[in-house]
Every structure is written in structure tokens, then in C-alpha cells.
Amino acid sequence: MLVLSRRKEESIMVGEDVEIRVVDIRGNQIRLGIIAPKSIPVHRKEVYESIRRKKEVSAERYLPYIRRTITRAC
């Protein structure tokens, strides 16, 4: 893990297209602004994990159908 120190209004670049800026600091909370192309999804970690779990459940629902289709094709 890379750990960097930044002050309010300072930024970190991720690659050439993603900028993460410290917008505000209040007590133990930091507000971040993220500038990224629309093609790069940006989510809080808990939202990302929820999306990933929903995709896994959806994939598991169709797995028996996919297996039958593959078995028939072979």
C-alpha cells in the first residue's frame, strides 16, 4: 500500500486520467473529489462490494443453464 500525505486542495494522480483531490478536512473526516473519465467506475468500497455480490448472485442463478448449454454443444 502506498501512503501519501496531502493537505486541503492538494491532489494525487492515478495514471494520467484520474485525479483525487482533498476537498475538505473536518475532524477525522476527509472529503475527496475524484475526477475520472466516465468509462472508469468510481464507488465507495461498500457500494462496490454490494454491486460485486449482486453480480455473483446473478451469475450463480444462470450457471445451471450455461452448464446445460455447454454440455449439449459438446
N, C-alpha and C positions, 0 to 999 in steps of 0.2 A: 504494500500500500504506500503510495506517495502521499506525504503530508506536507501541505504548504500553508504558510501564514499569509493572510490578506487583510487589508483594512477596508473600511467602508469606501465604496466606489472603485475599488481595485478589482481586477479580473484575472481569470485563468483561462487559457485557451486549450481546448481539447482538439487536437488536429488543427486543420485550417478553418473548419466550418462551425465549431461550437465554442461559444464564449459563456463562461459562468462568472457573473459579477456579484459581489457583495453589495446588496442594495441598502440594507439597514441592519443594525445590531441593537437589540433590546434585551438587556439582561442576559439570559442564557439562550436566547433565540437569535438566529441569523436568518435574514431574508435574502434569498438568492434570486437573481434574474438570470434566465438562460436564453441565449439567442442561438437558435439552431435551425437548419433547413427543415421544412415541413416533412421531408422524407425521413427524418430521424425522430422517432417517437421519444418523448420525454415524459416520464411519470415519476411520482414519488415511489419509493421502493414497495410500500404496502399495496399501492394500486397496481404496480407491475406484477407483483406476485399473485394478486387476485385474478388479473387477466390471464396469466400463465396457467393457473389452476383451472379456470373455466375452459381454456383451450384443451387442456389434458382430459378433462371430463368429456368434452365434446368428441375428442379423438377416440377415447375409450368406447364411447357409445357406438361408433361406426366401425370399430375394429372387427367384430364378427362378420359384418357384411363384406369388408375388404378381404378378410381371410377366405371367405367362401368364393368371392370373385376370383382371387388369385388361384385357389385350388381348382376351380373349373377351367381356368385358362391353361393350366399345366396339363 
